[in-house]
């Protein structure tokens, strides 16, 4: 077995099938975000590392640091939220609220042996300029909707409130409860808790319940997120088949002020690699054809390569995926390869014409149509 020594820790290649799924998720998630009024933004991968905005959020051991030709310290962005907050704070006379969405990668060094990726892919939203629980409820609702559109149909939103937990004097080991259980028993459980936090949670849960999401949400007083910039409620989304949260976020009202403009904000980021893992484990990663899948695989006998290329070009002009196989020696081999590559049809071309096959699930149930005349006049 070849030892993998050509890549640094925590990164991996995405082969064609995985890359196609990544592309599909990008389209599906961004389209869902746009339906809610969020506009896509793109932020740089490199950032200046000498300012103070990462201090208290990420240690030097987490950041990937390098130097430019001027001798300045640069970092690979460890998080998309901070970059989008900077972008929002730098806008001239912004029309609030700002609704931004994004899809990109971020980089964090992990402890050796953690098994966690150093390069993460995130699809996320940031709702900036709106204080209060109505914005938090929108983010939770959109998170569930986006995950469902991506194919994670049974995700659960787990909601926590670190400020409330800190006020409970050690009473934060209460197991997760439904939103209705919290609403009916908050005074009994949390009489020692901060009153404003409790009021915020009540308002948030009322909105989620009225939106029909009570079965998709639970409250966990012990939930704490890895990032330290959260200032209010936090949430994580879980799904069967994932070895960690498939998404997470929360309110971070102090973030934009680091960049010169004090704006309330809330948001979430979907862990795209975790979503891909869930889809693969659930055997539904191909529930919707990935971009570049389906289409036709074309094979040919010796001397018919030019005809195969002309037929493929004609299909592509009709926006139909057509791939020419230059290796398959016969029809059974062509069909096996077409099935493995997710093609719906296969064509085998000879000097007399071509045979068109529906790619079967079982090779003993082939169905095909014979074409006795040669394909001519393709353009």
Residue frames as qw, qx, qy, qz and C-alpha x, y, z in Angstrom:
[[0.000, 0.887, 0.461, 0.000, 0.00, 0.00, 0.00],
 [0.398, 0.520, -0.026, 0.755, 1.32, 3.42, -0.95],
 [0.382, -0.528, -0.455, 0.606, 2.07, 5.51, 2.12],
 [0.146, 0.890, 0.313, 0.297, 0.54, 8.96, 1.89],
 [0.569, -0.438, -0.075, 0.692, 3.44, 11.33, 2.32],
 [0.326, 0.309, 0.355, 0.820, 2.65, 13.95, -0.29],
 [0.236, -0.729, -0.316, -0.560, 0.03, 15.97, 1.63],
 [0.000, -0.340, 0.561, -0.755, 0.24, 17.83, 4.95],
 [0.022, -0.262, -0.886, 0.381, -1.88, 16.78, 7.90],
 [0.205, 0.511, 0.548, -0.630, -5.59, 17.36, 7.79],
 [0.437, 0.528, -0.204, -0.699, -6.15, 17.85, 4.05],
 [0.574, 0.089, 0.804, 0.125, -7.29, 15.47, 1.34],
 [0.084, 0.087, -0.606, -0.786, -8.09, 15.25, -2.32],
 [0.617, 0.349, 0.449, -0.544, -11.65, 15.15, -3.59],
 [0.305, 0.024, 0.824, 0.477, -11.97, 12.74, -6.49],
 [0.136, -0.146, -0.491, -0.848, -14.33, 13.47, -9.36],
 [0.386, -0.515, -0.737, -0.206, -17.40, 11.95, -7.68],
 [0.392, -0.579, -0.461, 0.547, -16.83, 13.85, -4.42],
 [0.153, -0.202, 0.126, 0.959, -16.02, 17.06, -6.27],
 [0.203, -0.334, -0.624, -0.677, -19.26, 16.74, -8.24],
 [0.425, -0.630, -0.645, 0.082, -21.20, 16.35, -4.98],
 [0.343, -0.433, -0.207, 0.808, -19.39, 19.38, -3.53],
 [0.004, 0.035, 0.367, 0.930, -20.40, 21.39, -6.59],
 [0.323, -0.499, -0.696, -0.404, -24.01, 20.26, -6.29],
 [0.430, -0.613, -0.536, 0.390, -24.13, 21.22, -2.63],
 [0.228, -0.226, 0.017, 0.947, -22.72, 24.63, -3.46],
 [0.176, -0.240, -0.511, -0.806, -25.54, 25.24, -5.93],
 [0.443, -0.540, -0.697, -0.164, -28.29, 23.85, -3.69],
 [0.440, -0.528, -0.451, 0.569, -27.22, 25.65, -0.52],
 [0.143, -0.176, 0.081, 0.971, -26.57, 29.04, -2.12],
 [0.233, -0.335, -0.594, -0.693, -29.89, 28.83, -3.96],
 [0.452, -0.609, -0.647, 0.078, -31.70, 28.19, -0.69],
 [0.355, -0.424, -0.242, 0.797, -29.92, 31.12, 0.94],
 [0.023, 0.047, 0.328, 0.943, -30.91, 33.38, -1.97],
 [0.299, -0.525, -0.705, -0.371, -34.55, 32.41, -1.55],
 [0.454, -0.687, -0.465, 0.324, -34.37, 33.99, 1.91],
 [0.093, 0.989, 0.064, 0.099, -32.82, 37.20, 0.59],
 [0.598, -0.632, 0.323, 0.372, -29.13, 36.48, 1.22],
 [0.578, 0.791, -0.198, -0.045, -26.59, 37.64, -1.35],
 [0.929, -0.060, -0.022, 0.364, -23.36, 35.76, -1.94],
 [0.018, -0.944, 0.330, 0.004, -20.07, 37.42, -1.01],
 [0.904, 0.178, -0.199, 0.333, -16.50, 36.23, -1.56],
 [0.349, -0.906, 0.240, 0.001, -13.74, 37.09, 0.91],
 [0.407, 0.674, -0.613, 0.064, -9.96, 36.62, 0.55],
 [0.917, -0.136, -0.357, 0.113, -8.27, 33.42, 1.66],
 [0.589, 0.061, -0.333, 0.734, -5.29, 35.41, 3.02],
 [0.274, -0.917, -0.223, -0.186, -5.63, 37.97, 5.79],
 [0.177, 0.661, -0.466, 0.560, -3.26, 40.19, 7.71],
 [0.760, -0.311, -0.558, 0.118, -2.23, 38.39, 10.88],
 [0.394, 0.110, -0.411, 0.815, -0.81, 41.26, 12.89],
 [0.362, -0.463, -0.034, -0.809, -4.08, 42.87, 13.95],
 [0.187, -0.184, 0.775, -0.575, -5.89, 41.93, 17.13],
 [0.689, -0.022, -0.114, -0.715, -9.10, 40.54, 15.77],
 [0.786, 0.037, -0.610, -0.099, -8.08, 36.88, 16.12],
 [0.159, 0.286, -0.723, 0.609, -6.78, 37.33, 19.66],
 [0.430, -0.023, 0.591, -0.682, -8.96, 35.53, 22.18],
 [0.826, 0.276, 0.010, -0.491, -10.62, 33.56, 19.39],
 [0.946, 0.256, -0.159, 0.118, -7.81, 31.48, 17.94],
 [0.608, -0.663, 0.307, 0.311, -4.44, 30.72, 19.47],
 [0.176, 0.731, -0.551, -0.361, -1.27, 31.03, 17.42],
 [0.336, -0.193, 0.917, 0.093, -1.12, 27.23, 17.36],
 [0.561, 0.497, 0.633, -0.195, -4.42, 27.08, 15.45],
 [0.396, 0.845, -0.029, -0.359, -3.59, 29.66, 12.78],
 [0.799, 0.236, 0.279, 0.478, -1.68, 28.90, 9.61],
 [0.102, -0.927, 0.065, 0.356, 0.82, 31.76, 9.47],
 [0.743, 0.256, 0.261, 0.560, 3.17, 32.88, 6.69],
 [0.216, -0.658, 0.038, 0.721, 4.98, 36.01, 5.52],
 [0.585, 0.776, 0.225, 0.068, 4.66, 38.20, 2.44],
 [0.679, 0.392, -0.036, 0.620, 7.52, 39.99, 0.67],
 [0.068, -0.775, 0.118, -0.617, 7.13, 43.01, 2.94],
 [0.265, 0.185, -0.782, 0.534, 7.74, 40.84, 5.97],
 [0.534, -0.232, 0.195, -0.789, 4.17, 41.12, 7.22],
 [0.222, 0.013, 0.953, -0.206, 2.54, 38.18, 8.97],
 [0.569, 0.018, -0.375, -0.732, -0.34, 36.69, 7.00],
 [0.419, -0.023, 0.852, -0.313, -2.80, 33.98, 8.02],
 [0.222, -0.195, -0.816, -0.496, -5.00, 31.64, 6.06],
 [0.497, -0.343, 0.033, -0.797, -8.53, 32.55, 7.10],
 [0.015, 0.054, -0.950, 0.306, -9.51, 30.29, 10.01],
 [0.181, 0.520, 0.746, -0.374, -13.16, 31.21, 9.85],
 [0.172, 0.474, 0.537, 0.677, -15.58, 32.79, 7.38],
 [0.233, -0.832, -0.502, 0.041, -17.66, 34.66, 9.95],
 [0.394, -0.661, -0.012, 0.639, -14.93, 37.08, 11.00],
 [0.304, -0.023, 0.495, 0.814, -14.09, 37.86, 7.38],
 [0.027, -0.614, -0.640, -0.460, -17.71, 38.58, 6.53],
 [0.335, -0.820, -0.360, 0.293, -18.07, 40.73, 9.67],
 [0.378, -0.414, 0.204, 0.803, -15.08, 42.78, 8.50],
 [0.158, 0.280, 0.620, 0.715, -16.65, 43.18, 5.06],
 [0.175, -0.768, -0.597, -0.151, -19.91, 44.35, 6.63],
 [0.396, -0.742, -0.191, 0.506, -18.19, 46.83, 8.94],
 [0.354, -0.262, 0.342, 0.830, -16.29, 48.36, 6.02],
 [0.208, 0.597, 0.654, 0.415, -19.43, 49.14, 4.00],
 [0.053, 0.003, -0.062, 0.997, -20.16, 52.85, 3.51],
 [0.488, 0.058, 0.168, -0.855, -23.64, 53.73, 4.80],
 [0.075, -0.048, -0.981, -0.174, -24.90, 50.13, 4.71],
 [0.590, -0.201, -0.200, -0.756, -28.62, 49.56, 4.23],
 [0.112, -0.138, 0.914, -0.366, -29.45, 47.43, 7.24],
 [0.752, -0.442, 0.483, 0.075, -30.07, 44.63, 7.66],
 [0.297, 0.594, -0.687, -0.295, -27.26, 43.02, 5.70],
 [0.916, -0.018, 0.359, -0.181, -27.90, 39.45, 4.61],
 [0.254, 0.667, -0.668, -0.209, -24.74, 37.76, 3.33],
 [0.963, -0.070, 0.248, -0.077, -24.10, 34.16, 2.33],
 [0.121, 0.734, -0.650, -0.156, -20.93, 32.38, 1.26],
 [0.997, 0.021, 0.074, 0.002, -19.36, 29.08, 0.26],
 [0.384, 0.761, -0.479, 0.210, -15.65, 28.53, 0.79],
 [0.850, -0.112, -0.429, 0.283, -12.86, 26.87, 2.72],
 [0.276, -0.867, 0.283, -0.304, -11.10, 27.82, 5.94],
 [0.723, 0.285, -0.551, 0.303, -7.97, 26.50, 7.62],
 [0.516, -0.721, 0.298, -0.354, -7.22, 25.58, 11.22],
 [0.392, 0.362, -0.822, 0.199, -4.45, 23.48, 12.67],
 [0.822, -0.419, -0.142, -0.358, -5.75, 20.71, 14.91],
 [0.498, -0.587, 0.623, -0.139, -4.17, 18.74, 17.69],
 [0.305, 0.368, -0.849, -0.224, -2.25, 15.74, 16.45],
 [0.073, -0.089, -0.987, 0.112, -4.37, 12.63, 16.45],
 [0.374, 0.261, 0.396, -0.797, -7.67, 14.52, 16.63],
 [0.350, 0.300, 0.853, 0.246, -8.79, 13.15, 13.28],
 [0.244, 0.825, 0.368, -0.354, -10.38, 16.47, 12.43],
 [0.626, 0.544, 0.261, 0.495, -9.71, 18.14, 9.07],
 [0.362, -0.417, -0.029, 0.833, -7.43, 21.17, 8.90],
 [0.116, 0.027, -0.397, -0.910, -9.19, 22.39, 5.77],
 [0.259, 0.454, 0.774, -0.357, -12.94, 22.79, 6.25],
 [0.008, -0.285, -0.549, -0.785, -15.56, 23.71, 3.69],
 [0.062, 0.428, 0.607, -0.667, -18.29, 26.03, 4.92],
 [0.053, -0.484, -0.540, -0.687, -21.56, 27.24, 3.49],
 [0.254, -0.437, -0.613, 0.607, -23.06, 29.92, 5.68],
 [0.024, -0.787, -0.378, -0.487, -25.17, 32.98, 6.28],
 [0.312, -0.204, -0.403, 0.836, -24.68, 36.12, 8.33],
 [0.103, -0.805, -0.491, -0.316, -27.61, 38.35, 9.31],
 [0.455, -0.108, -0.240, 0.851, -26.08, 41.66, 10.37],
 [0.076, -0.219, -0.049, -0.971, -27.80, 44.72, 11.79],
 [0.640, -0.422, -0.356, -0.534, -30.73, 43.04, 13.56],
 [0.065, -0.281, 0.774, -0.564, -30.80, 42.62, 17.33],
 [0.664, -0.052, 0.335, -0.667, -33.20, 40.31, 19.10],
 [0.546, -0.066, 0.832, -0.071, -34.55, 36.82, 18.82],
 [0.715, 0.583, 0.202, -0.327, -36.41, 37.26, 15.54],
 [0.394, 0.730, -0.536, -0.153, -33.08, 37.22, 13.72],
 [0.232, -0.370, 0.891, -0.120, -31.84, 34.18, 15.65],
 [0.684, 0.257, 0.608, -0.313, -35.07, 32.36, 14.78],
 [0.642, 0.695, -0.138, -0.294, -34.56, 33.15, 11.09],
 [0.164, 0.632, -0.756, -0.048, -31.05, 31.70, 11.17],
 [0.431, -0.117, 0.868, -0.217, -32.20, 28.48, 12.89],
 [0.709, 0.468, 0.387, -0.359, -35.11, 28.12, 10.47],
 [0.538, 0.737, -0.339, -0.229, -32.92, 28.71, 7.44],
 [0.106, -0.516, 0.850, -0.022, -30.31, 26.28, 8.74],
 [0.579, 0.107, 0.777, -0.223, -32.90, 23.49, 8.89],
 [0.671, 0.651, 0.167, -0.313, -34.30, 24.42, 5.48],
 [0.312, 0.752, -0.550, -0.185, -30.85, 24.49, 3.85],
 [0.263, -0.331, 0.904, -0.060, -29.84, 21.14, 5.32],
 [0.666, 0.325, 0.611, -0.279, -33.09, 19.61, 4.13],
 [0.594, 0.746, -0.103, -0.285, -32.54, 20.95, 0.63],
 [0.113, 0.658, -0.739, -0.089, -29.04, 19.46, 0.65],
 [0.718, 0.059, -0.668, -0.188, -30.51, 16.04, 1.48],
 [0.219, 0.027, -0.790, 0.572, -30.11, 15.99, 5.27],
 [0.394, -0.457, -0.462, -0.650, -33.81, 15.68, 5.94],
 [0.698, -0.565, -0.439, -0.025, -33.79, 14.69, 9.64],
 [0.392, 0.314, -0.385, 0.774, -31.42, 17.27, 11.12],
 [0.464, -0.748, -0.461, 0.112, -32.01, 18.52, 14.66],
 [0.165, 0.703, -0.182, 0.668, -31.17, 22.00, 15.91],
 [0.647, -0.450, -0.476, 0.391, -29.68, 22.02, 19.40],
 [0.027, 0.816, 0.025, 0.577, -29.94, 25.45, 21.04],
 [0.647, -0.358, -0.429, 0.518, -27.90, 26.63, 24.00],
 [0.049, -0.922, -0.044, -0.381, -27.24, 29.84, 25.91],
 [0.662, 0.094, -0.468, 0.578, -23.79, 30.03, 27.60],
 [0.055, -0.414, 0.260, -0.871, -24.66, 33.27, 29.45],
 [0.747, -0.394, -0.092, -0.527, -27.65, 31.55, 31.02],
 [0.894, -0.067, -0.407, 0.175, -25.56, 28.52, 31.93],
 [0.420, 0.299, -0.426, 0.743, -23.03, 30.78, 33.65],
 [0.308, -0.414, 0.200, -0.833, -25.77, 32.22, 35.85],
 [0.813, -0.262, -0.355, -0.380, -27.11, 28.89, 37.06],
 [0.366, -0.631, 0.587, -0.350, -24.51, 28.14, 39.75],
 [0.123, -0.293, 0.948, -0.005, -23.71, 24.64, 38.63],
 [0.621, 0.280, 0.596, -0.425, -27.23, 23.65, 37.58],
 [0.449, 0.584, -0.371, -0.565, -26.28, 23.25, 33.92],
 [0.062, -0.208, 0.966, 0.143, -26.30, 19.44, 33.86],
 [0.636, 0.342, 0.442, -0.533, -29.98, 19.27, 33.00],
 [0.483, 0.105, 0.765, 0.412, -30.42, 16.93, 29.99],
 [0.087, -0.001, -0.430, -0.899, -31.66, 18.39, 26.67],
 [0.300, 0.457, 0.708, -0.447, -35.37, 19.14, 26.63],
 [0.270, 0.570, 0.616, 0.473, -37.94, 19.97, 23.99],
 [0.041, 0.308, 0.018, 0.950, -38.93, 23.58, 23.48],
 [0.556, -0.537, -0.355, -0.527, -42.35, 22.90, 25.00],
 [0.757, -0.392, -0.436, 0.289, -40.79, 21.32, 28.10],
 [0.395, 0.028, -0.202, 0.896, -38.63, 24.37, 28.57],
 [0.200, -0.411, -0.195, -0.868, -41.58, 26.72, 28.15],
 [0.678, -0.521, -0.393, -0.338, -43.66, 24.83, 30.69],
 [0.811, -0.476, -0.247, 0.235, -40.95, 24.39, 33.30],
 [0.468, 0.574, -0.199, 0.642, -38.54, 27.29, 32.98],
 [0.320, -0.739, 0.216, -0.552, -39.38, 28.89, 36.33],
 [0.909, -0.396, 0.093, -0.090, -39.00, 25.59, 38.19],
 [0.906, 0.126, -0.008, 0.404, -35.69, 24.69, 36.54],
 [0.530, 0.333, -0.021, 0.780, -34.04, 28.04, 36.15],
 [0.295, -0.903, -0.312, -0.030, -35.25, 30.22, 38.98],
 [0.545, -0.646, 0.124, 0.521, -31.64, 31.16, 39.63],
 [0.592, 0.263, 0.429, 0.630, -30.97, 32.02, 35.99],
 [0.096, -0.221, 0.091, 0.966, -30.57, 35.41, 34.39],
 [0.405, 0.568, 0.561, -0.446, -34.02, 36.84, 33.70],
 [0.352, 0.687, -0.252, -0.584, -33.11, 38.56, 30.44],
 [0.043, 0.302, -0.905, -0.296, -31.62, 35.35, 29.06],
 [0.265, 0.286, 0.901, -0.192, -34.79, 33.46, 29.96],
 [0.407, 0.679, 0.261, -0.553, -36.96, 36.09, 28.29],
 [0.237, 0.583, -0.571, -0.527, -34.83, 35.89, 25.14],
 [0.061, -0.082, 0.985, 0.136, -35.17, 32.12, 25.03],
 [0.357, 0.467, 0.712, -0.385, -38.92, 32.27, 25.55],
 [0.406, 0.701, -0.042, -0.585, -39.32, 34.69, 22.65],
 [0.149, 0.459, -0.782, -0.395, -37.07, 32.58, 20.42],
 [0.151, 0.074, 0.985, -0.030, -38.88, 29.35, 21.20],
 [0.424, 0.560, 0.484, -0.523, -42.30, 30.96, 20.67],
 [0.395, 0.645, -0.338, -0.561, -41.24, 31.95, 17.16],
 [0.108, 0.307, -0.919, -0.225, -39.83, 28.50, 16.36],
 [0.277, 0.249, 0.887, -0.272, -42.88, 26.72, 17.74],
 [0.460, 0.634, 0.262, -0.564, -45.26, 28.98, 15.79],
 [0.357, 0.608, -0.534, -0.467, -43.21, 28.19, 12.68],
 [0.961, 0.083, -0.068, -0.254, -43.82, 24.47, 13.13],
 [0.538, 0.552, -0.593, 0.231, -40.21, 23.66, 14.07],
 [0.569, -0.596, 0.415, -0.386, -40.65, 22.43, 17.63],
 [0.983, -0.046, 0.176, -0.020, -40.05, 18.79, 16.61],
 [0.760, 0.503, -0.130, 0.390, -36.77, 19.79, 14.93],
 [0.118, 0.686, -0.370, 0.615, -35.30, 21.69, 17.90],
 [0.733, -0.485, -0.432, 0.203, -34.15, 20.91, 21.42],
 [0.112, -0.898, 0.239, -0.351, -32.70, 23.05, 24.19],
 [0.864, -0.104, -0.318, 0.377, -29.39, 22.02, 25.80],
 [0.292, -0.955, 0.041, -0.030, -28.21, 24.30, 28.58],
 [0.704, -0.493, 0.352, 0.370, -24.73, 22.73, 28.48],
 [0.719, 0.535, 0.260, 0.359, -24.06, 23.53, 24.81],
 [0.234, -0.824, 0.212, 0.470, -20.89, 25.59, 24.31],
 [0.745, 0.662, 0.008, 0.087, -19.35, 26.39, 20.93],
 [0.808, -0.032, 0.004, 0.589, -15.62, 26.20, 20.15],
 [0.285, 0.532, 0.057, 0.795, -15.40, 29.86, 19.10],
 [0.332, -0.397, -0.539, 0.665, -15.27, 32.43, 21.89],
 [0.016, 0.057, 0.135, 0.989, -16.89, 35.34, 20.09],
 [0.290, -0.520, -0.710, -0.376, -20.52, 34.35, 20.74],
 [0.047, -0.189, 0.346, -0.918, -22.52, 36.79, 22.85],
 [0.637, -0.046, 0.176, -0.749, -25.97, 35.15, 23.10],
 [0.904, 0.068, 0.346, -0.242, -27.73, 32.01, 21.98],
 [0.032, 0.483, -0.801, -0.352, -25.69, 29.38, 20.16],
 [0.880, 0.179, 0.226, -0.377, -26.84, 26.43, 18.11],
 [0.094, -0.376, 0.870, 0.305, -25.52, 23.25, 16.58],
 [0.807, 0.232, -0.102, -0.533, -27.23, 20.98, 14.08],
 [0.348, -0.320, 0.881, 0.003, -26.89, 17.21, 14.23],
 [0.793, 0.283, -0.231, -0.488, -27.80, 14.38, 11.87],
 [0.902, -0.159, 0.401, 0.000, -27.44, 10.60, 11.86],
 [0.853, 0.396, 0.122, 0.318, -24.27, 9.47, 10.13],
 [0.247, 0.823, -0.241, 0.451, -22.15, 12.48, 11.13],
 [0.726, -0.185, -0.467, 0.470, -19.34, 12.23, 13.67],
 [0.235, -0.269, -0.271, 0.894, -19.92, 15.83, 14.79],
 [0.293, 0.672, 0.343, -0.587, -22.20, 18.80, 14.15],
 [0.527, 0.440, 0.550, 0.476, -23.23, 19.30, 10.54],
 [0.126, 0.702, 0.151, 0.684, -23.66, 23.04, 11.20],
 [0.479, -0.537, -0.462, 0.518, -23.26, 25.56, 13.98],
 [0.175, 0.539, 0.113, 0.816, -23.55, 29.22, 14.79],
 [0.357, -0.636, -0.553, 0.402, -25.04, 31.80, 17.11],
 [0.033, 0.976, 0.155, 0.151, -25.23, 35.47, 18.00],
 [0.697, -0.110, -0.050, 0.706, -21.98, 37.49, 17.96],
 [0.045, 0.957, 0.284, 0.043, -22.87, 41.12, 18.64],
 [0.365, -0.832, 0.198, 0.368, -19.34, 42.28, 19.42],
 [0.764, 0.077, 0.429, 0.475, -17.63, 41.08, 16.26],
 [0.427, 0.741, 0.277, 0.438, -18.20, 44.01, 13.89],
 [0.255, -0.966, 0.042, 0.006, -17.02, 46.52, 16.47],
 [0.734, -0.360, 0.330, 0.472, -13.51, 45.04, 16.13],
 [0.503, 0.267, 0.466, 0.677, -13.50, 46.53, 12.64],
 [0.111, -0.044, -0.008, 0.993, -14.85, 49.96, 13.56],
 [0.460, -0.210, -0.277, -0.817, -18.63, 49.60, 13.31],
 [0.243, -0.025, 0.831, -0.499, -20.85, 48.34, 16.12],
 [0.620, 0.040, -0.394, -0.677, -23.51, 46.10, 14.56],
 [0.700, -0.145, 0.613, -0.337, -25.52, 43.25, 16.09],
 [0.496, 0.406, -0.665, -0.384, -25.13, 40.00, 14.17],
 [0.737, -0.126, 0.620, -0.237, -26.08, 36.35, 14.09],
 [0.581, 0.517, -0.503, -0.377, -25.34, 33.54, 11.67],
 [0.866, -0.187, 0.461, -0.058, -24.39, 29.95, 11.03],
 [0.251, 0.583, -0.697, -0.332, -21.98, 27.86, 8.99],
 [0.967, 0.070, 0.092, -0.228, -22.74, 24.44, 7.51],
 [0.377, -0.519, 0.734, 0.223, -19.89, 21.93, 7.60],
 [0.696, 0.449, -0.293, -0.478, -20.04, 20.76, 4.00],
 [0.327, 0.356, -0.875, 0.006, -17.70, 17.79, 4.50],
 [0.275, 0.028, 0.828, -0.488, -19.92, 16.53, 7.31],
 [0.667, 0.386, 0.152, -0.619, -22.97, 16.90, 5.06],
 [0.567, 0.464, -0.615, -0.291, -21.16, 14.88, 2.37],
 [0.049, 0.210, -0.943, 0.251, -20.42, 12.20, 4.96],
 [0.495, 0.201, 0.594, -0.602, -24.08, 12.04, 5.97],
 [0.688, 0.466, -0.148, -0.536, -25.22, 11.76, 2.37],
 [0.424, 0.418, -0.796, -0.108, -22.71, 9.02, 1.69],
 [0.101, -0.094, 0.910, -0.392, -23.61, 7.05, 4.82],
 [0.544, 0.317, 0.475, -0.615, -27.29, 7.39, 4.03],
 [0.413, 0.127, 0.799, 0.418, -26.71, 6.13, 0.47],
 [0.310, 0.813, 0.491, -0.049, -28.60, 9.12, -0.91],
 [0.277, -0.561, 0.235, 0.744, -25.69, 11.22, -2.12],
 [0.081, -0.006, 0.675, 0.733, -26.96, 10.61, -5.62],
 [0.231, 0.567, 0.726, -0.314, -30.59, 11.33, -4.83],
 [0.388, 0.876, 0.094, -0.271, -30.30, 14.28, -7.18],
 [0.832, 0.359, 0.081, 0.415, -27.97, 14.05, -10.16],
 [0.437, -0.649, 0.104, 0.614, -24.73, 15.84, -9.45],
 [0.371, 0.851, -0.166, -0.333, -23.55, 18.36, -11.97],
 [0.180, 0.605, -0.745, -0.216, -21.66, 16.41, -14.62],
 [0.377, -0.040, 0.918, -0.113, -23.34, 13.08, -13.83],
 [0.685, 0.490, 0.472, -0.261, -25.87, 11.13, -15.96],
 [0.273, 0.721, -0.429, -0.471, -25.43, 11.82, -19.66],
 [0.940, 0.329, -0.010, -0.095, -23.97, 9.38, -22.18],
 [0.457, -0.558, 0.621, 0.308, -20.77, 7.35, -22.44],
 [0.738, 0.609, -0.130, -0.261, -19.65, 6.71, -26.03],
 [0.590, -0.384, 0.654, 0.277, -17.42, 3.87, -27.12],
 [0.630, 0.657, -0.204, -0.359, -16.27, 2.88, -30.57],
 [0.928, 0.019, 0.277, 0.249, -14.49, 0.22, -32.55],
 [0.468, -0.358, 0.373, 0.716, -11.19, 0.82, -34.31],
 [0.232, 0.217, 0.565, 0.762, -11.53, 3.35, -37.09],
 [0.149, -0.729, -0.581, -0.330, -14.67, 5.04, -35.71],
 [0.402, -0.411, -0.371, 0.729, -13.10, 7.58, -33.35],
 [0.025, 0.034, 0.197, 0.979, -13.89, 10.56, -35.58],
 [0.399, -0.433, -0.607, -0.533, -17.54, 9.55, -35.73],
 [0.529, -0.518, -0.597, 0.309, -17.63, 9.19, -31.94],
 [0.284, -0.254, -0.160, 0.911, -16.21, 12.68, -31.48],
 [0.150, -0.188, -0.385, -0.891, -18.74, 14.17, -33.89],
 [0.492, -0.512, -0.658, -0.250, -21.65, 12.49, -32.15],
 [0.486, -0.454, -0.477, 0.575, -20.41, 13.66, -28.75],
 [0.143, -0.087, 0.034, 0.985, -20.08, 17.23, -30.00],
 [0.304, -0.362, -0.535, -0.701, -23.62, 17.15, -31.36],
 [0.542, -0.555, -0.627, 0.069, -24.96, 15.99, -27.99],
 [0.416, -0.339, -0.305, 0.786, -23.02, 18.69, -26.12],
 [0.014, -0.160, -0.248, -0.955, -24.52, 21.40, -28.31],
 [0.520, -0.496, -0.494, -0.489, -27.87, 20.27, -26.91],
 [0.296, -0.588, 0.465, -0.591, -26.46, 20.67, -23.36],
 [0.969, -0.172, -0.050, -0.168, -26.26, 16.89, -22.91],
 [0.379, -0.687, 0.616, 0.070, -23.21, 15.48, -21.14],
 [0.930, 0.353, -0.089, -0.039, -21.28, 13.25, -23.55],
 [0.386, -0.698, 0.592, 0.116, -18.02, 11.49, -22.69],
 [0.791, 0.455, -0.386, -0.136, -15.99, 9.52, -25.22],
 [0.768, -0.464, 0.440, 0.030, -14.30, 6.40, -23.85],
 [0.467, 0.700, -0.511, -0.175, -11.11, 5.61, -25.73],
 [0.141, -0.448, 0.867, -0.168, -10.32, 2.43, -23.80],
 [0.739, 0.075, 0.533, -0.405, -13.37, 0.11, -23.74],
 [0.097, -0.273, 0.853, 0.434, -12.80, -2.86, -26.06],
 [0.163, -0.291, -0.869, -0.365, -16.37, -4.10, -26.38],
 [0.402, -0.542, -0.298, -0.675, -19.98, -3.40, -25.43],
 [0.726, -0.523, -0.440, 0.080, -20.01, -5.23, -22.04],
 [0.558, -0.162, -0.235, 0.779, -16.96, -3.29, -20.89],
 [0.003, 0.347, 0.157, 0.925, -18.51, -0.04, -22.08],
 [0.546, -0.582, -0.404, -0.448, -21.71, -0.75, -20.14],
 [0.713, -0.421, -0.405, 0.387, -19.83, -1.62, -16.94],
 [0.389, -0.026, -0.101, 0.915, -17.92, 1.64, -17.15],
 [0.193, -0.462, -0.310, -0.808, -21.07, 3.62, -17.96],
 [0.642, -0.603, -0.454, -0.132, -22.77, 2.24, -14.86],
 [0.660, -0.319, -0.295, 0.612, -19.74, 2.96, -12.67],
 [0.243, 0.045, 0.041, 0.968, -19.61, 6.56, -13.95],
 [0.180, 0.497, 0.546, -0.650, -23.32, 7.20, -13.38],
 [0.178, 0.179, -0.484, -0.838, -24.22, 7.50, -17.08],
 [0.646, 0.247, 0.439, -0.574, -27.82, 6.88, -18.09],
 [0.847, 0.503, 0.096, -0.144, -27.13, 5.79, -21.65],
 [0.469, -0.462, 0.602, 0.452, -24.26, 4.33, -23.64],
 [0.693, 0.660, -0.077, -0.279, -23.52, 4.40, -27.38],
 [0.632, -0.297, 0.607, 0.380, -21.28, 1.98, -29.22],
 [0.473, 0.760, -0.131, -0.426, -20.22, 3.12, -32.67],
 [0.675, -0.056, 0.620, 0.395, -19.01, 1.07, -35.59],
 [0.068, -0.201, 0.499, 0.840, -18.53, 1.86, -39.25],
 [0.079, -0.387, -0.830, -0.394, -22.08, 0.60, -39.92],
 [0.358, -0.687, -0.286, -0.564, -23.84, 2.79, -37.37],
 [0.007, -0.352, 0.657, -0.666, -24.33, 2.80, -33.63],
 [0.528, -0.424, -0.733, -0.059, -26.16, 0.95, -30.90],
 [0.208, -0.522, 0.243, -0.791, -27.80, 2.88, -28.08],
 [0.530, -0.225, -0.795, 0.191, -28.18, 1.26, -24.67],
 [0.493, -0.738, 0.020, -0.460, -30.10, 2.16, -21.55],
 [0.241, 0.425, -0.771, 0.409, -27.54, 1.52, -18.82],
 [0.743, -0.397, -0.456, -0.287, -29.09, -1.25, -16.68],
 [0.510, -0.665, 0.429, -0.338, -28.76, -2.03, -13.02],
 [0.756, -0.195, 0.624, 0.041, -28.18, -5.68, -13.89],
 [0.081, 0.507, -0.631, -0.581, -26.22, -6.69, -16.94],
 [0.175, 0.134, 0.957, 0.190, -28.50, -9.64, -17.70],
 [0.239, 0.734, 0.604, -0.197, -31.38, -7.28, -18.44],
 [0.214, -0.266, 0.311, 0.887, -29.98, -5.21, -21.27],
 [0.435, 0.729, 0.519, -0.104, -32.30, -3.17, -23.37],
 [0.224, -0.453, 0.346, 0.790, -31.03, -1.44, -26.48],
 [0.610, 0.703, 0.229, -0.284, -32.07, -0.11, -29.85],
 [0.632, -0.043, 0.508, 0.584, -30.14, -1.03, -33.01],
 [0.312, 0.816, -0.028, -0.485, -29.52, 1.67, -35.59],
 [0.842, 0.201, 0.426, 0.264, -28.74, 0.13, -38.96],
 [0.496, 0.777, 0.090, 0.376, -27.68, 3.26, -40.75],
 [0.585, -0.025, -0.218, 0.780, -24.51, 5.16, -40.08],
 [0.141, -0.857, -0.301, 0.394, -24.76, 8.48, -38.28],
 [0.494, 0.279, 0.287, 0.772, -24.05, 11.18, -40.83],
 [0.030, 0.707, 0.260, 0.657, -24.26, 14.92, -41.01],
 [0.555, -0.689, -0.357, 0.300, -23.49, 15.52, -37.37],
 [0.360, 0.514, -0.058, 0.776, -22.32, 19.03, -36.62]]
